[in-house]
Amino acid sequence: MALKDAVAAARNEEGIAVVVAAVKARFGDRAQTGQTFREQHGHTTTYLPTQAPDAVVWPETTEEVSEIVKLCAANRVPVVPFGVGSSLEGQVNAPAGGICLDMARMNKVIVIDADDLDVTIQPGLTREELNVHLRDTGLFFPIDPGANATLGGMAATRASGTNAVRYGTMRDNVLALEVVMPDGSIVKTAKRAKKSSTGYDLTRLMVGSEGTLGVITALTLKLYGIPQAISGGICTFPSLDAACRAVIMTVQMGIPVARIEIVNALQMQAINRYNKTDYPEQPCLFLEFHGSETGVAEQAELFGEIASELEGGPFSWTKVAEERAKLWKARHNAYHAAEALAPEKKALSTDACVPISRLADCIAETEQDIADTGLIAPIVGHAGDGNFHTLVLIDMNDPDEIERAEGFIERLARRAIAMDGTITGEHGIGQGKMAYLREELGGAVDVMKAIKTALDPLNIMNPGKILPA
């Protein structure tokens, strides 16, 4: 998305004034209109400009969310849900102003059903908080997007991350939702059963809707047993092509890898500088295996054989928890490490996802494009499902560099589409990728618009996101 496209939408000043006064009177200190609060809740982690809401409210119950949404609907005022504000595509911006619902105080574990391997929670609970809470049960929730995101936000953006190759994405791990609809009504999308053929799949409709169809106020999630043993390690390769082929062979051989992350040479250089590590600065795969003591050792050895066949390695792996934690901390710090390559520049994180057979081609063409464009843009990806991220570093005082970066992002989106892939594997559409949605999905966009219009005829739910006006 070009900076010039991130414009404010028409505001309903009269309605906003009525609603702001009402929420301040009703919620007291839990409703704030100060500039700092507002800007923090319009903040995005991209170069898109901040578009602040008119007030921020911290609800504590589903009923309070319903009350606020009904008030906003009666006055045609936008509602923007907020988790922790990662907002990689401007999802929490408020282009038409309105009310931001910060879900931080709705952070309780409602019930754990250990026998059924599920848990019901409020949306403001983060994934790390949930796993701390689950520790004594022998269960865990595996979806790990890197950031300590709220689980409501993860569902709203259909998040995934490093474990998706084994455990799937949020789409695969949300059993049911409680949602406040645009008219303020409260809907439960499903029961706790692991499968259902009952009517439309409203749970999947809401997962990934980015707050444009309703506000998630409770989630029932699948849980998994903590593995008996975990092994992990890092393996170097002579080229990104060889690393990608190792990923394909690993998946095709049925090795149940839990994580298999690809990192290019520039990103490895950034990781070493930032974390003061000494990993080889060439294309690498970070891997992790879950299972029994003998199983994880066998899986690591099998992967080592694959790597050797492709002139990679040696594959250095360990079952020692402290050593694995150090490895994955370095991987999770990749975003900040890349930013540190040019701290005077602004970071623009973008992602694409292609069929795994095209991953090597897509990354190779992307690396060449980066070189030809003269940009600094390290690459890291969830190679097991064909998803990779590019962090473009931009001098915001250089119009030429901004234009080159925007051109690169556009070519990357179209490259992924041409390879039968998608313009975003996990960041979402938000404001940033609306321009390419129809190129990828064609007439399906009209179906989405029909759903949006039917459920939210006043267009108050996070307007200006996903679907172009």
HELIX and SHEET records of a PDB file:
HELIX    1   1 LEU A    3  ASP A    5  5                                   3    
HELIX    2   2 GLU A   13  PHE A   27  1                                  15    
HELIX    3   3 GLY A   28  ARG A   30  5                                   3    
HELIX    4   4 GLN A   35  GLN A   40  1                                   6    
HELIX    5   5 THR A   62  ALA A   74  1                                  13    
HELIX    6   6 MET A  103  ARG A  105  5                                   3    
HELIX    7   7 ARG A  127  LEU A  134  1                                   8    
HELIX    8   8 ARG A  135  THR A  137  5                                   3    
HELIX    9   9 LEU A  151  ALA A  156  1                                   6    
HELIX   10  10 ALA A  164  TYR A  167  1                                   4    
HELIX   11  11 MET A  170  ASN A  173  1                                   4    
HELIX   12  12 LEU A  202  MET A  206  1                                   5    
HELIX   13  13 LEU A  240  GLN A  252  1                                  13    
HELIX   14  14 ALA A  265  ASN A  275  1                                  11    
HELIX   15  15 GLU A  293  GLU A  309  1                                  17    
HELIX   16  16 ALA A  321  HIS A  332  1                                  12    
HELIX   17  17 ALA A  334  GLU A  339  1                                   6    
HELIX   18  18 ILE A  356  ARG A  358  5                                   3    
HELIX   19  19 LEU A  359  THR A  373  1                                  15    
HELIX   20  20 ALA A  383  ASP A  385  5                                   3    
HELIX   21  21 PRO A  399  ALA A  418  1                                  20    
HELIX   22  22 MET A  434  TYR A  436  5                                   3    
HELIX   23  23 LEU A  437  LEU A  441  1                                   5    
HELIX   24  24 ALA A  444  LEU A  455  1                                  12    
SHEET    1   A 4 ALA A  31  GLN A  32  0                                        
SHEET    2   A 4 ALA A  55  VAL A  57 -1                                        
SHEET    3   A 4 ILE A  99  ASP A 102  1                                        
SHEET    4   A 4 VAL A  79  PHE A  82  1                                        
SHEET    1   B 5 VAL A 109  ASP A 113  0                                        
SHEET    2   B 5 ASP A 118  ILE A 121 -1                                        
SHEET    3   B 5 VAL A 215  LYS A 222 -1                                        
SHEET    4   B 5 VAL A 174  VAL A 180 -1                                        
SHEET    5   B 5 ILE A 186  LYS A 188 -1                                        
SHEET    1   C 2 LEU A 139  PHE A 140  0                                        
SHEET    2   C 2 TYR A 224  GLY A 225 -1                                        
SHEET    1   D 7 SER A 316  THR A 318  0                                        
SHEET    2   D 7 ALA A 229  THR A 236 -1                                        
SHEET    3   D 7 CYS A 284  GLY A 291 -1                                        
SHEET    4   D 7 VAL A 257  VAL A 263 -1                                        
SHEET    5   D 7 ILE A 379  HIS A 382 -1                                        
SHEET    6   D 7 ASN A 387  ILE A 394 -1                                        
SHEET    7   D 7 LYS A 346  CYS A 353 -1                                        
END                                                                             
